């Protein structure tokens, strides 16, 4: 992998920022906002920011970059698809539970639903995220869709996944700002009390986390290598003397290599577009 050290540094920074964001959301709701409960009180509403940040932001971000982890390139692409889909499924479930908490809290307190821009964009993001997940299962995970359909839909799948993720970050920023404005009265939000400072720092961390994920996902030299290279990685990993295997392959006769290339060239050309696109899947 090109710039392997830089990738590891960015990955560690991304995970650290995401983890700290989750911790700050818990500090916020437990130290300033009555904790967590499920009884129609403020504690039930507090599930909303915690689950959104944990699932819809942090876990979704990990799902986006999971294909970029070089130590997973020895795994089969099908296994990575299941991991990618599983992480996104967890994120979607947590996002739906967070919305149920908001609606139940509003109904218990006779607060109108779906009146703010935050709620409009948030519901839209959940709907499109669910559709994105269903499309990913139907087209890219299950073995029924033809290759040419996958090739056509893959760029749309990637673009919509990254767009939804960026939209979720923006919606979270609107939501925490809206909550502070409504909740902080004495002292007011404009007076910058400790709670406001904490949540503003949380918002900055969400922006940093989203930027790092999008940067890692958009670097072409950090994508999963083509299938034939990944196969060599698996062979090397399966043999303790990995370098000896590689040397043996390198020293094999040119005639054997030529026969292998001739036998596989047609299939490789037929599927190269899908293989290239498939490695960048972000669901």
ZADO-1210 file (C-alpha; in nm, 4 decimals, padded with zeros to 6 digits):
<atoms>
<atom x="00.0000" y="00.0000" z="00.0000" code="UNK" pos="1"/>
<atom x="00.1235" y="00.3486" z="-00.0884" code="UNK" pos="2"/>
<atom x="00.1805" y="00.5779" z="00.2127" code="UNK" pos="3"/>
<atom x="00.1056" y="00.2927" z="00.4544" code="UNK" pos="4"/>
<atom x="00.2335" y="00.4892" z="00.7539" code="UNK" pos="5"/>
<atom x="00.0172" y="00.7880" z="00.6687" code="UNK" pos="6"/>
<atom x="-00.2853" y="00.5616" z="00.6299" code="UNK" pos="7"/>
<atom x="-00.2303" y="00.4075" z="00.9729" code="UNK" pos="8"/>
<atom x="-00.1919" y="00.7522" z="01.1290" code="UNK" pos="9"/>
<atom x="-00.5155" y="00.8721" z="00.9695" code="UNK" pos="10"/>
<atom x="-00.6959" y="00.5525" z="01.0673" code="UNK" pos="11"/>
<atom x="-00.5852" y="00.5821" z="01.4299" code="UNK" pos="12"/>
<atom x="-00.6843" y="00.9499" z="01.4336" code="UNK" pos="13"/>
<atom x="-01.0241" y="00.8711" z="01.2831" code="UNK" pos="14"/>
<atom x="-01.1009" y="00.5973" z="01.5352" code="UNK" pos="15"/>
<atom x="-00.9832" y="00.8137" z="01.8238" code="UNK" pos="16"/>
<atom x="-01.1941" y="01.1125" z="01.7174" code="UNK" pos="17"/>
<atom x="-01.5003" y="00.8937" z="01.6631" code="UNK" pos="18"/>
<atom x="-01.4589" y="00.7206" z="01.9990" code="UNK" pos="19"/>
<atom x="-01.4131" y="01.0506" z="02.1835" code="UNK" pos="20"/>
<atom x="-01.7265" y="01.1850" z="02.0106" code="UNK" pos="21"/>
<atom x="-01.9300" y="00.8949" z="02.1491" code="UNK" pos="22"/>
<atom x="-01.7831" y="00.9497" z="02.4968" code="UNK" pos="23"/>
<atom x="-01.8626" y="01.3232" z="02.4863" code="UNK" pos="24"/>
<atom x="-02.2224" y="01.2501" z="02.3871" code="UNK" pos="25"/>
<atom x="-02.2539" y="01.0258" z="02.6936" code="UNK" pos="26"/>
<atom x="-02.0914" y="01.2884" z="02.9178" code="UNK" pos="27"/>
<atom x="-02.3354" y="01.5449" z="02.7819" code="UNK" pos="28"/>
<atom x="-02.6505" y="01.3462" z="02.8518" code="UNK" pos="29"/>
<atom x="-02.5400" y="01.2060" z="03.1900" code="UNK" pos="30"/>
<atom x="-02.3758" y="01.5169" z="03.3319" code="UNK" pos="31"/>
<atom x="-02.6083" y="01.7843" z="03.1936" code="UNK" pos="32"/>
<atom x="-02.9252" y="01.6193" z="03.0557" code="UNK" pos="33"/>
<atom x="-03.0710" y="01.3730" z="03.3134" code="UNK" pos="34"/>
<atom x="-02.9118" y="01.0544" z="03.1748" code="UNK" pos="35"/>
<atom x="-03.0891" y="00.7822" z="02.9773" code="UNK" pos="36"/>
<atom x="-03.4299" y="00.6209" z="03.0303" code="UNK" pos="37"/>
<atom x="-03.7327" y="00.5035" z="02.8340" code="UNK" pos="38"/>
<atom x="-04.0294" y="00.6558" z="03.0122" code="UNK" pos="39"/>
<atom x="-04.1261" y="00.9587" z="02.8036" code="UNK" pos="40"/>
<atom x="-03.8989" y="01.1903" z="03.0009" code="UNK" pos="41"/>
<atom x="-03.5937" y="01.3899" z="02.8959" code="UNK" pos="42"/>
<atom x="-03.3916" y="01.0736" z="02.9479" code="UNK" pos="43"/>
<atom x="-03.5768" y="00.9055" z="02.6636" code="UNK" pos="44"/>
<atom x="-03.5023" y="01.1930" z="02.4276" code="UNK" pos="45"/>
<atom x="-03.1347" y="01.1639" z="02.5222" code="UNK" pos="46"/>
<atom x="-03.1165" y="00.8312" z="02.3422" code="UNK" pos="47"/>
<atom x="-03.1508" y="01.0293" z="02.0207" code="UNK" pos="48"/>
<atom x="-02.8142" y="01.2114" z="02.0182" code="UNK" pos="49"/>
<atom x="-02.6306" y="00.9156" z="02.1728" code="UNK" pos="50"/>
<atom x="-02.7577" y="00.6605" z="01.9196" code="UNK" pos="51"/>
<atom x="-02.7197" y="00.8936" z="01.6229" code="UNK" pos="52"/>
<atom x="-02.3587" y="00.9706" z="01.7082" code="UNK" pos="53"/>
<atom x="-02.2775" y="00.6091" z="01.7956" code="UNK" pos="54"/>
<atom x="-02.4552" y="00.4382" z="01.5063" code="UNK" pos="55"/>
<atom x="-02.5424" y="00.6816" z="01.2314" code="UNK" pos="56"/>
<atom x="-02.2073" y="00.8610" z="01.2501" code="UNK" pos="57"/>
<atom x="-01.9373" y="00.6439" z="01.4118" code="UNK" pos="58"/>
<atom x="-02.0415" y="00.2939" z="01.2976" code="UNK" pos="59"/>
<atom x="-02.1442" y="00.4157" z="00.9532" code="UNK" pos="60"/>
<atom x="-01.8047" y="00.5825" z="00.9167" code="UNK" pos="61"/>
<atom x="-01.6286" y="00.2567" z="01.0036" code="UNK" pos="62"/>
<atom x="-01.8461" y="00.0723" z="00.7523" code="UNK" pos="63"/>
<atom x="-01.7358" y="00.3149" z="00.4816" code="UNK" pos="64"/>
<atom x="-01.3630" y="00.2657" z="00.5373" code="UNK" pos="65"/>
<atom x="-01.3658" y="-00.1059" z="00.6230" code="UNK" pos="66"/>
<atom x="-01.2634" y="-00.1970" z="00.2663" code="UNK" pos="67"/>
<atom x="-00.9575" y="00.0261" z="00.3002" code="UNK" pos="68"/>
<atom x="-00.7998" y="-00.1697" z="00.5864" code="UNK" pos="69"/>
<atom x="-00.4982" y="-00.3430" z="00.4300" code="UNK" pos="70"/>
<atom x="-00.4994" y="-00.6369" z="00.6730" code="UNK" pos="71"/>
<atom x="-00.8487" y="-00.7286" z="00.5455" code="UNK" pos="72"/>
<atom x="-00.7267" y="-00.7645" z="00.1871" code="UNK" pos="73"/>
<atom x="-00.6336" y="-01.1244" z="00.2661" code="UNK" pos="74"/>
<atom x="-01.0042" y="-01.1902" z="00.3374" code="UNK" pos="75"/>
<atom x="-01.2457" y="-01.2789" z="00.0616" code="UNK" pos="76"/>
<atom x="-01.4468" y="-00.9961" z="-00.0867" code="UNK" pos="77"/>
<atom x="-01.7693" y="-01.1774" z="00.0062" code="UNK" pos="78"/>
<atom x="-01.6696" y="-01.1781" z="00.3729" code="UNK" pos="79"/>
<atom x="-01.5910" y="-00.8070" z="00.3567" code="UNK" pos="80"/>
<atom x="-01.9290" y="-00.7438" z="00.1967" code="UNK" pos="81"/>
<atom x="-02.0990" y="-00.9184" z="00.4891" code="UNK" pos="82"/>
<atom x="-01.8972" y="-00.7117" z="00.7390" code="UNK" pos="83"/>
<atom x="-01.9774" y="-00.3914" z="00.5463" code="UNK" pos="84"/>
<atom x="-02.3481" y="-00.4771" z="00.5294" code="UNK" pos="85"/>
<atom x="-02.3568" y="-00.5845" z="00.8953" code="UNK" pos="86"/>
<atom x="-02.2071" y="-00.2582" z="01.0185" code="UNK" pos="87"/>
<atom x="-02.4513" y="-00.0580" z="00.8089" code="UNK" pos="88"/>
<atom x="-02.7421" y="-00.2668" z="00.9372" code="UNK" pos="89"/>
<atom x="-02.6409" y="-00.1959" z="01.2973" code="UNK" pos="90"/>
<atom x="-02.6135" y="00.1748" z="01.2162" code="UNK" pos="91"/>
<atom x="-02.9602" y="00.1761" z="01.0576" code="UNK" pos="92"/>
<atom x="-03.1198" y="-00.0022" z="01.3559" code="UNK" pos="93"/>
<atom x="-02.9672" y="00.2457" z="01.6012" code="UNK" pos="94"/>
<atom x="-03.0819" y="00.5372" z="01.3837" code="UNK" pos="95"/>
<atom x="-03.4401" y="00.4052" z="01.3757" code="UNK" pos="96"/>
<atom x="-03.4445" y="00.3502" z="01.7540" code="UNK" pos="97"/>
<atom x="-03.3164" y="00.7063" z="01.8019" code="UNK" pos="98"/>
<atom x="-03.6059" y="00.8395" z="01.5944" code="UNK" pos="99"/>
<atom x="-03.8607" y="00.6339" z="01.7880" code="UNK" pos="100"/>
<atom x="-03.7241" y="00.7861" z="02.1091" code="UNK" pos="101"/>
<atom x="-03.7748" y="01.1384" z="01.9744" code="UNK" pos="102"/>
<atom x="-04.1307" y="01.0757" z="01.8564" code="UNK" pos="103"/>
<atom x="-04.2316" y="00.9120" z="02.1858" code="UNK" pos="104"/>
<atom x="-04.0790" y="01.1968" z="02.3855" code="UNK" pos="105"/>
<atom x="-04.2524" y="01.4609" z="02.1741" code="UNK" pos="106"/>
<atom x="-04.5857" y="01.2812" z="02.1971" code="UNK" pos="107"/>
<atom x="-04.5534" y="01.2432" z="02.5769" code="UNK" pos="108"/>
<atom x="-04.4784" y="01.6164" z="02.6150" code="UNK" pos="109"/>
<atom x="-04.7270" y="01.7330" z="02.3470" code="UNK" pos="110"/>
<atom x="-04.4442" y="01.8750" z="02.1359" code="UNK" pos="111"/>
<atom x="-04.5104" y="01.8971" z="01.7594" code="UNK" pos="112"/>
<atom x="-04.3224" y="01.6535" z="01.5373" code="UNK" pos="113"/>
<atom x="-04.1431" y="01.7173" z="01.2078" code="UNK" pos="114"/>
<atom x="-04.1527" y="02.0965" z="01.2090" code="UNK" pos="115"/>
<atom x="-03.7811" y="02.1814" z="01.1931" code="UNK" pos="116"/>
<atom x="-03.5308" y="02.1591" z="00.9105" code="UNK" pos="117"/>
<atom x="-03.3273" y="01.9235" z="01.1282" code="UNK" pos="118"/>
<atom x="-03.6175" y="01.6776" z="01.1474" code="UNK" pos="119"/>
<atom x="-03.6914" y="01.7024" z="00.7745" code="UNK" pos="120"/>
<atom x="-03.3346" y="01.6319" z="00.6663" code="UNK" pos="121"/>
<atom x="-03.2871" y="01.3705" z="00.9384" code="UNK" pos="122"/>
<atom x="-03.5918" y="01.1686" z="00.8322" code="UNK" pos="123"/>
<atom x="-03.4868" y="01.1993" z="00.4679" code="UNK" pos="124"/>
<atom x="-03.1394" y="01.0674" z="00.5548" code="UNK" pos="125"/>
<atom x="-03.2871" y="00.7668" z="00.7388" code="UNK" pos="126"/>
<atom x="-03.5188" y="00.6854" z="00.4483" code="UNK" pos="127"/>
<atom x="-03.2450" y="00.7071" z="00.1858" code="UNK" pos="128"/>
<atom x="-03.0045" y="00.5165" z="00.4092" code="UNK" pos="129"/>
<atom x="-03.2574" y="00.2346" z="00.4385" code="UNK" pos="130"/>
<atom x="-03.3060" y="00.2302" z="00.0620" code="UNK" pos="131"/>
<atom x="-02.9288" y="00.2323" z="00.0140" code="UNK" pos="132"/>
<atom x="-02.8958" y="-00.0668" z="00.2448" code="UNK" pos="133"/>
<atom x="-03.1720" y="-00.2593" z="00.0689" code="UNK" pos="134"/>
<atom x="-03.0152" y="-00.1832" z="-00.2691" code="UNK" pos="135"/>
<atom x="-02.6786" y="-00.3024" z="-00.1411" code="UNK" pos="136"/>
<atom x="-02.8251" y="-00.6317" z="-00.0203" code="UNK" pos="137"/>
<atom x="-03.0275" y="-00.6943" z="-00.3358" code="UNK" pos="138"/>
<atom x="-02.7649" y="-00.5997" z="-00.5927" code="UNK" pos="139"/>
<atom x="-02.4188" y="-00.6426" z="-00.4411" code="UNK" pos="140"/>
<atom x="-02.4578" y="-00.9050" z="-00.1663" code="UNK" pos="141"/>
<atom x="-02.7101" y="-01.1537" z="-00.3011" code="UNK" pos="142"/>
<atom x="-02.5869" y="-01.3490" z="-00.6074" code="UNK" pos="143"/>
<atom x="-02.8817" y="-01.2731" z="-00.8349" code="UNK" pos="144"/>
<atom x="-02.8008" y="-00.9377" z="-00.9973" code="UNK" pos="145"/>
<atom x="-02.6118" y="-00.9608" z="-01.3290" code="UNK" pos="146"/>
<atom x="-02.2599" y="-00.8220" z="-01.3468" code="UNK" pos="147"/>
<atom x="-02.3465" y="-00.5433" z="-01.5892" code="UNK" pos="148"/>
<atom x="-02.6176" y="-00.4137" z="-01.3509" code="UNK" pos="149"/>
<atom x="-02.3667" y="-00.4054" z="-01.0654" code="UNK" pos="150"/>
<atom x="-02.1203" y="-00.2154" z="-01.2811" code="UNK" pos="151"/>
<atom x="-02.3858" y="00.0435" z="-01.3677" code="UNK" pos="152"/>
<atom x="-02.5112" y="00.0863" z="-01.0111" code="UNK" pos="153"/>
<atom x="-02.1774" y="00.0816" z="-00.8284" code="UNK" pos="154"/>
<atom x="-02.0878" y="00.4529" z="-00.8897" code="UNK" pos="155"/>
<atom x="-02.4377" y="00.5515" z="-00.7748" code="UNK" pos="156"/>
<atom x="-02.4027" y="00.3288" z="-00.4699" code="UNK" pos="157"/>
<atom x="-02.0684" y="00.4855" z="-00.3761" code="UNK" pos="158"/>
<atom x="-02.1771" y="00.8456" z="-00.4365" code="UNK" pos="159"/>
<atom x="-02.5054" y="00.8087" z="-00.2494" code="UNK" pos="160"/>
<atom x="-02.3316" y="00.6390" z="00.0447" code="UNK" pos="161"/>
<atom x="-02.0831" y="00.9217" z="00.0871" code="UNK" pos="162"/>
<atom x="-02.3552" y="01.1834" z="00.0360" code="UNK" pos="163"/>
<atom x="-02.5782" y="01.0277" z="00.3007" code="UNK" pos="164"/>
<atom x="-02.2868" y="01.0142" z="00.5448" code="UNK" pos="165"/>
<atom x="-02.2055" y="01.3825" z="00.4919" code="UNK" pos="166"/>
<atom x="-02.5756" y="01.4677" z="00.5267" code="UNK" pos="167"/>
<atom x="-02.5925" y="01.2801" z="00.8577" code="UNK" pos="168"/>
<atom x="-02.2988" y="01.4817" z="00.9925" code="UNK" pos="169"/>
<atom x="-02.4666" y="01.8078" z="00.8899" code="UNK" pos="170"/>
<atom x="-02.7982" y="01.6978" z="01.0412" code="UNK" pos="171"/>
<atom x="-02.6302" y="01.6044" z="01.3690" code="UNK" pos="172"/>
<atom x="-02.4722" y="01.9499" z="01.3877" code="UNK" pos="173"/>
<atom x="-02.8110" y="02.1129" z="01.3331" code="UNK" pos="174"/>
<atom x="-02.9679" y="01.8889" z="01.5964" code="UNK" pos="175"/>
<atom x="-02.7204" y="01.9539" z="01.8776" code="UNK" pos="176"/>
<atom x="-02.7300" y="02.3276" z="01.8076" code="UNK" pos="177"/>
<atom x="-03.1093" y="02.3254" z="01.8119" code="UNK" pos="178"/>
<atom x="-03.1101" y="02.1336" z="02.1414" code="UNK" pos="179"/>
<atom x="-02.8747" y="02.3828" z="02.3056" code="UNK" pos="180"/>
<atom x="-03.0780" y="02.6821" z="02.1917" code="UNK" pos="181"/>
<atom x="-03.4004" y="02.5321" z="02.3271" code="UNK" pos="182"/>
<atom x="-03.2547" y="02.3960" z="02.6516" code="UNK" pos="183"/>
<atom x="-03.0108" y="02.6602" z="02.7736" code="UNK" pos="184"/>
<atom x="-03.2061" y="02.9453" z="02.9305" code="UNK" pos="185"/>
<atom x="-03.0153" y="03.0568" z="03.2394" code="UNK" pos="186"/>
<atom x="-02.7407" y="03.1003" z="03.1436" code="UNK" pos="187"/>
<atom x="-02.8330" y="03.1191" z="02.7778" code="UNK" pos="188"/>
<atom x="-02.6458" y="02.9537" z="02.4929" code="UNK" pos="189"/>
<atom x="-02.5036" y="03.2926" z="02.3944" code="UNK" pos="190"/>
<atom x="-02.3305" y="03.3162" z="02.7334" code="UNK" pos="191"/>
<atom x="-02.1188" y="03.0073" z="02.6489" code="UNK" pos="192"/>
<atom x="-02.1806" y="02.8019" z="02.9629" code="UNK" pos="193"/>
<atom x="-01.9773" y="02.4817" z="03.0138" code="UNK" pos="194"/>
<atom x="-02.2455" y="02.2649" z="02.8529" code="UNK" pos="195"/>
<atom x="-02.2408" y="02.4802" z="02.5386" code="UNK" pos="196"/>
<atom x="-01.8623" y="02.4581" z="02.5196" code="UNK" pos="197"/>
<atom x="-01.8712" y="02.0803" z="02.5585" code="UNK" pos="198"/>
<atom x="-02.1318" y="02.0331" z="02.2869" code="UNK" pos="199"/>
<atom x="-01.9598" y="02.2779" z="02.0516" code="UNK" pos="200"/>
<atom x="-01.6426" y="02.0697" z="02.0899" code="UNK" pos="201"/>
<atom x="-01.8501" y="01.7611" z="02.0146" code="UNK" pos="202"/>
<atom x="-01.9694" y="01.9253" z="01.6940" code="UNK" pos="203"/>
<atom x="-01.6121" y="02.0050" z="01.5905" code="UNK" pos="204"/>
<atom x="-01.5123" y="01.6425" z="01.6496" code="UNK" pos="205"/>
<atom x="-01.7995" y="01.5227" z="01.4306" code="UNK" pos="206"/>
<atom x="-01.6793" y="01.7475" z="01.1489" code="UNK" pos="207"/>
<atom x="-01.3223" y="01.6201" z="01.1886" code="UNK" pos="208"/>
<atom x="-01.4382" y="01.2588" z="01.1972" code="UNK" pos="209"/>
<atom x="-01.6483" y="01.3020" z="00.8839" code="UNK" pos="210"/>
<atom x="-01.3665" y="01.4778" z="00.7005" code="UNK" pos="211"/>
<atom x="-01.1173" y="01.2021" z="00.7838" code="UNK" pos="212"/>
<atom x="-01.3560" y="00.9269" z="00.6736" code="UNK" pos="213"/>
<atom x="-01.4336" y="01.1006" z="00.3446" code="UNK" pos="214"/>
<atom x="-01.0629" y="01.1640" z="00.2817" code="UNK" pos="215"/>
<atom x="-00.9698" y="00.8001" z="00.3401" code="UNK" pos="216"/>
<atom x="-01.2589" y="00.6771" z="00.1271" code="UNK" pos="217"/>
<atom x="-01.1716" y="00.9058" z="-00.1644" code="UNK" pos="218"/>
<atom x="-00.8002" y="00.8181" z="-00.2009" code="UNK" pos="219"/>
<atom x="-00.7697" y="00.5813" z="-00.5010" code="UNK" pos="220"/>
<atom x="-00.4278" y="00.4484" z="-00.3945" code="UNK" pos="221"/>
<atom x="-00.5775" y="00.3235" z="-00.0657" code="UNK" pos="222"/>
<atom x="-00.8494" y="00.1110" z="-00.2203" code="UNK" pos="223"/>
<atom x="-00.8564" y="-00.2679" z="-00.1971" code="UNK" pos="224"/>
<atom x="-00.6326" y="-00.4143" z="-00.4693" code="UNK" pos="225"/>
<atom x="-00.7756" y="-00.6106" z="-00.7642" code="UNK" pos="226"/>
<atom x="-00.8871" y="-00.9649" z="-00.6985" code="UNK" pos="227"/>
<atom x="-00.5742" y="-01.1339" z="-00.8339" code="UNK" pos="228"/>
<atom x="-00.3483" y="-00.9315" z="-00.6015" code="UNK" pos="229"/>
<atom x="-00.5706" y="-01.0079" z="-00.3034" code="UNK" pos="230"/>
<atom x="-00.5420" y="-01.3778" z="-00.3900" code="UNK" pos="231"/>
<atom x="-00.1619" y="-01.3565" z="-00.3717" code="UNK" pos="232"/>
<atom x="-00.1925" y="-01.1866" z="-00.0328" code="UNK" pos="233"/>
<atom x="-00.4067" y="-01.4740" z="00.0939" code="UNK" pos="234"/>
<atom x="-00.1544" y="-01.7294" z="-00.0318" code="UNK" pos="235"/>
<atom x="00.1305" y="-01.5496" z="00.1409" code="UNK" pos="236"/>
<atom x="-00.0660" y="-01.5216" z="00.4659" code="UNK" pos="237"/>
<atom x="-00.1597" y="-01.8898" z="00.4618" code="UNK" pos="238"/>
<atom x="00.2065" y="-01.9966" z="00.4379" code="UNK" pos="239"/>
<atom x="00.4498" y="-01.9170" z="00.7218" code="UNK" pos="240"/>
<atom x="00.7272" y="-01.8741" z="00.4697" code="UNK" pos="241"/>
<atom x="00.5355" y="-01.6081" z="00.2797" code="UNK" pos="242"/>
<atom x="00.8395" y="-01.4576" z="00.1181" code="UNK" pos="243"/>
<atom x="00.9536" y="-01.8009" z="00.0038" code="UNK" pos="244"/>
<atom x="00.6189" y="-01.8618" z="-00.1646" code="UNK" pos="245"/>
<atom x="00.6408" y="-01.5269" z="-00.3379" code="UNK" pos="246"/>
<atom x="00.9957" y="-01.6062" z="-00.4515" code="UNK" pos="247"/>
<atom x="00.8868" y="-01.9443" z="-00.5826" code="UNK" pos="248"/>
<atom x="00.6064" y="-01.7844" z="-00.7785" code="UNK" pos="249"/>
<atom x="00.8464" y="-01.5279" z="-00.9184" code="UNK" pos="250"/>
<atom x="01.0955" y="-01.7949" z="-01.0273" code="UNK" pos="251"/>
<atom x="00.8378" y="-02.0213" z="-01.1936" code="UNK" pos="252"/>
<atom x="00.8741" y="-02.0731" z="-01.5657" code="UNK" pos="253"/>
<atom x="00.7600" y="-01.8067" z="-01.8068" code="UNK" pos="254"/>
<atom x="00.5697" y="-02.0685" z="-02.0011" code="UNK" pos="255"/>
<atom x="00.3517" y="-02.1478" z="-01.7004" code="UNK" pos="256"/>
<atom x="00.2835" y="-01.7784" z="-01.6433" code="UNK" pos="257"/>
<atom x="00.1927" y="-01.7275" z="-02.0071" code="UNK" pos="258"/>
<atom x="-00.0503" y="-02.0197" z="-02.0001" code="UNK" pos="259"/>
<atom x="-00.2141" y="-01.8796" z="-01.6879" code="UNK" pos="260"/>
<atom x="-00.2490" y="-01.5347" z="-01.8416" code="UNK" pos="261"/>
<atom x="-00.3978" y="-01.6751" z="-02.1623" code="UNK" pos="262"/>
<atom x="-00.6518" y="-01.8818" z="-01.9707" code="UNK" pos="263"/>
<atom x="-00.7636" y="-01.5949" z="-01.7490" code="UNK" pos="264"/>
<atom x="-00.7320" y="-01.2911" z="-01.9769" code="UNK" pos="265"/>
<atom x="-01.0808" y="-01.3135" z="-02.1271" code="UNK" pos="266"/>
<atom x="-01.2524" y="-01.3506" z="-01.7912" code="UNK" pos="267"/>
<atom x="-01.0419" y="-01.0730" z="-01.6403" code="UNK" pos="268"/>
<atom x="-01.1302" y="-00.8278" z="-01.9159" code="UNK" pos="269"/>
<atom x="-01.4976" y="-00.9142" z="-01.8855" code="UNK" pos="270"/>
<atom x="-01.5101" y="-00.8454" z="-01.5132" code="UNK" pos="271"/>
<atom x="-01.2406" y="-00.5815" z="-01.4612" code="UNK" pos="272"/>
<atom x="-01.4833" y="-00.2896" z="-01.4388" code="UNK" pos="273"/>
<atom x="-01.6877" y="-00.4563" z="-01.1691" code="UNK" pos="274"/>
<atom x="-01.3805" y="-00.5682" z="-00.9751" code="UNK" pos="275"/>
<atom x="-01.2406" y="-00.2153" z="-00.9755" code="UNK" pos="276"/>
<atom x="-01.5704" y="-00.0668" z="-00.8657" code="UNK" pos="277"/>
<atom x="-01.6428" y="-00.3407" z="-00.6161" code="UNK" pos="278"/>
<atom x="-01.3334" y="-00.2627" z="-00.4134" code="UNK" pos="279"/>
<atom x="-01.4560" y="00.0914" z="-00.3521" code="UNK" pos="280"/>
<atom x="-01.7996" y="-00.0092" z="-00.2275" code="UNK" pos="281"/>
<atom x="-01.9134" y="00.2089" z="00.0595" code="UNK" pos="282"/>
<atom x="-02.2852" y="00.1214" z="00.0853" code="UNK" pos="283"/>
</atoms>
